[in-house]
């Protein structure tokens, strides 16, 4: 039997006012808000585990004591960088896909953790952005999409366009310049439009809207992977995406500290998925072409996901990264 993979993932939940107060706060949150819903990075961890389960690969989760007792044991730390600080790791580490926005967010990372053998990021443009700081330790690994949970539904669809608003910076400006003009254009064409905004919905509500939608207009400055738009593709919903290109826009770094380009809002994509436009001025013509192609049955977005981003395929890619880092698992 292959030795198990030793994986680690935790959401940050520090004490706020008194030592240990995170425990009653967690209990109160559950009472007031109900069960906690997975965030984006936790979804990465859960989907990796689901993919490994489907492959029949054995793994353990958060065995900190075992890692301390066996410093030669390889470990995989998924996502949250704070896990690196929870104990003095002597183990060789495969870190990621990392949620860290840029290497300059923690310039001392490699000095503090020389045992970081390999750092995974979700997509190729982010890898190129990180290479000047992390060198050949940084590699690409995307997580898979659950194509059973996210799949097309039979029946009539009563929403022509689901407008997905994931504009993260200068939202008021882009509401006036991009979001509202697009919504007005679609409404004047007589199309049935629904709007959903990132960070303001539950995953199950998004899934329900996708089952009713014929298409999506996706608005986001850039994505490192883009799980939500890939869930959309898995549901058989073609996308017209705002792919502005240009520089990485995070205002914590841009433009004073980092000017990196080009970036993409749809880093995993081909002609089966839909179409793109770069500016608001391009949208009307781009949408006319997209809508005609959609009605002609030109797009096959689910086929793209099935070929590239299933749970099983991406779990195998993670195992490839593990083997390249530590040697064969068997």
N, C-alpha and C positions, 0 to 999 in steps of 0.2 A: 504493500500500500504506500502511495506517495505520502511524504510528510506533509502536514497541513500548512497552509499559508497562515501566517500570523498577522492579522490586520488590526488596525487601530483607527477609531473615529469617535470624536465627542464634539458636541456643540459647546461653545464657551458659555458658562453660566457662573460667573464669579460671585462671591459674596458682595453685597452692596453696602450695608450699613453696619452689620455685626458679623463676627466670625460664625460661619455656618448658616447664615440666614438665607442662603440660596435654596435650602431644602424646604422650609415653609413657604417661601415665595413660589417655588415650583408647584407645590400643592395648591396654593391659592389660585395660581394662574389656571390650573386645570379645572378647578371648580367654576371660576368666573367665565373662562373662555372655551371650556371643553377640551377634548384631547388635542395635543399639539400637532400641528400639521407640518410635514417635512418641508424645510426650505430647499433652495436649489442645490447647495453643496451636500446636504444630507441625502437628497435624491440621487446624487452621484454615487454615494456609498451604498445606498439601498439597491440601486440598479446593478452595481457591480456584484453585490452578494447574490442577487437574483440570477444574474448570468452565470456565476460560478455554480450555483445550485443546479441550474439546468445542464451544466456540463458534468455534474457529479464530482466537482472538485471540493476537497475537504479544506476548511479554513476555520480559524478561531478568531474571536473578536475581543480586544481590550484585555489581554492577559498580561497586565503590567508586571506582575510578580514573576511570571515565567520569563519575560524579557530581561528583567534585572538579573535573574539567576543564570541566564544563558546568554552572555554577552556576544557570543558568536552566532546567535540565531538571527537570521534575516527577518526584518519586519517591514510591513507596508503601512505607512501613515497616510490616510486619505484626507486631503483637503485642508482642514483647519490647522494653521501653523502653531496655535497655542498648545497643541498636543506635544510638540517638540520640547516644550518647557515644563511638562508635568513631572518629568523625572530625568535624572542624568543618563541619557541614552548612551550606551556603549555599543549597541547593536548596529550592524550595517543597515541602512535605511533606504527604501524606495519611497519617495515623498511625492504625493499628488494623486490625482490631478489637483494642483495647488490652487487655493482660492486667493493667494496673495496677488494684489493688483499689479505690482511691479517689483522687481528686485530692489529698487531703491526704498521700498517700504520697510525693508530690513537689510541694510547693506552689510551687517555683520553676520548674516545667516551662516555662510559657509565657514567662517572663522570659528563660530561657536559650535557648529555641528560638522566637523570634517568627515564624519561617517555618513553624510548624505551622499550615497553613491550615484543616485539618479533622481532628477526632478521632472515630474510629468506636468505638462500644461495641456489645456483642452484642444488647442488648434495650432495650425502652422504659423499664422501671422504672429501669434503670441510667442511662439518659440523663437522666431526671428527677433522679436523685441527683447527677449531675455538673454539671448546668446552673448551679447557683449559683457554681461555681468556674470552669467553662470557657465558660459562656455559649452563644452560638449557634454556636460551633465544634464542638459535640458532636452527633453524629448516630448513627442506628441502622443497623447492618448485620449480619445473621446470615450465617454460612457455610452452604453447602449440604451435604446428606447424599448419599452415594453410594448411590443406590437400586438400582444393579445389584449391588453388593457386599452390601448389606443388603436382603434381599428374602425373602419367605416361602418355606419349603421344603415340598414335598409330603410326605404321610405322616402317621402317627400321632404325637401329641405326648404324651410320658410324664411331663411336669412340668405340674401344674395351675397353680402359682403360682411365679414366680421372684421372690424377695424381694431387692430391690436396696438395699443399705445404703450410703447416701452421707451419713450423719450425720457432720458434720465437727467439731462442738464438743460438749463434755460427752458424749462417746460412752458412757461407763460409765453415766451417768444415764439416757440414752435407751435403752440396752440393757435396763435394768430397767423403764422406764416405757412404752416404745413397741415396740422391736424384738422382745424375747422374748414379750410378750403377744400381739403380732400372729402370730408364728410358732406359738405355742401354740393360738391360736384356729383358725388354718388347719388345723393338724394334727388337732385334735379334731373338725373337720368331716370328717375323712377324706380331705383333699386331699393330693396329692403336692407337696411343697415343696422347692425348692432355694434356697440363699442365696448371694449374691455380694456382696463388699464392695469399694467403690471404692478404688483404689490397691493392691489385692492380687490382681489378675488380669491375664492377658494378653488383648489384644483378640480374638484368635482363640478363646480359651476362652469369652468372653462371647458371641461370635457363635454358637458351637456350642450353648450353652445356650438362646439365643433360638430356634434351630431346633426345640428340643424343648419349648418352653413355650407354654402356652395364654394366659397372662396374666402381668402383672408388678404387684407392689406396689412403688412407688418412694418411698423415704424420703430426703429431703434438705431442709435448712432453706430454701434458696432457690437458684435458678440464674440466671445471666445469660443463657445460651442453653440449655444442657442437651443436648449432643451425644449422650450415651449414651441418654437416654430417647427422643430423636428417631430414633436408630438402631433402637431397639426398635419404635417406631411404623412405621418403614419395613419392618420384618420382619412387619408385620401382627399385632403383639401388642398388645392393648389394655392400658391402664395404669390402676390405681387409685393416685393420687398423694396423698401427704401434702402439702397446700398450706396451711401454717399461717398465711401472711400475716404481718402485724405488721411489726416492725422488721428491718432488715438487721442480722445478728448477728455480724459479724466482730469478735472480741474485741480486736483491735489498735486498733479505733476505737470500738466500741460497749460501753457507753453513754456513756463519758466525752466522746468527741470528736465522734461522729456518731450522731444518732438520726433515721434515715430510714425512712419507711414509705409505702405498703405495698410489700412484695416478693412474689415468687411463685417456687415451685419448678417451675412449668410455664409459662414466659412465652410459649411458642408452643403453642396449644392450642385445640380446640373440641370439641363434643359427639361428633365422630367418634372422638376419641382414647381416651376412657374416662371416668372420673369422678374426683372429688377428695373428700378429707375433711380437716378442720382439726385434730382432736384425736384422741388415742388412744381416748377414750370414744365418739367417733362411729364408730370403725372397724367394729365388728360390723354395725351397720345399713347403713352405706355399702357394706360388702363384699357383704352379701346382695343389695342392689339391683344392684350392679355385676355380680355373678356371674349373676344372672337375665338381665340385659340382654346379657351376653356369650353365654350359652347360646342366647338368642333371635336372635343374629346382628345385634344392634343397632349394634355399633361397626364402623367402617371406618377404622382408624388410618392405613393406608398411603395412602389417598386424600388425607388431610390433608397428608402429606409431599409427595406428588406435586403437589399444588396450590400448595404454599407454599415448600418448602425443598429443591428439587432442586439439584444442582450447577450446572446451566445457569441456572436462575432466579436463584440467589444470585450467580453470577458476573455476570449482567447488572445486578443491583442494585449490585455493586461498581463496574461500569463507569459506572453512573449517578452514584455518589458521586464517581468520578474526574472525570467531565465537569462536575459541579456545582462541583468544587473548582478545576479547571484550565482548563475550557473543553472543547469537543468534541474527541474523540480524533482524528477524521478531519481 
